[in-house]
Amino acid sequence: MQASELEFFKEILESRKEQIEKNINGVNDELNGLSSLELNDEGDHASVNNNSMVESAIVEQQQKELNEIMVALGKISKGGYGICEMCEDEIGFQRLKVKPHAVYCIDCREIAEKSKK
């Protein structure tokens, strides 16, 4: 992969990393705010619990993506970015444009997803 392509993906990954960090911090602030509310009835409690569960699931998913982004940024700095972890072929440019933190090429991704089921 050319240096200009690596820089392109590095910028995308760093931008997404910043966005996720802001999202996670915002959700955590919101969850902290919900816990300090005075709740008057069971409906309020149910609503807050439901919101907390949804927000926690979002944070968990975004934390997973953030971890994948950090791994991808590490690979850029060490020279292993864009290489499939299963077959060790290059991951296609178009695939990386869609998911810059991809660890598998298209073919290996399908194999990995089938083996999870």
Stockholm file with secondary structure:
# STOCKHOLM 1.0

chainA/1-117         MQASELEFFKEILESRKEQIEKNINGVNDELNGLSSLELNDEGDHASVNNNSMVESAIVEQQQKELNEIMVALGKISKGGYGICEMCEDEIGFQRLKVKPHAVYCIDCREIAEKSKK
#=GR chainA/1-117 SS CCHHHHHHHHHHHHHHHHHHHHHHHHHHHHHHHHHTSCCCSHHHHHHHHHHHHHHHHHHHHHHHHHHHHHHHHHHHHHTCTTBCTTTCCBCCHHHHHHCTTCCSCHHHHHHHHHHHC
#=GC SS_cons         CCHHHHHHHHHHHHHHHHHHHHHHHHHHHHHHHHHTSCCCSHHHHHHHHHHHHHHHHHHHHHHHHHHHHHHHHHHHHHTCTTBCTTTCCBCCHHHHHHCTTCCSCHHHHHHHHHHHC
//
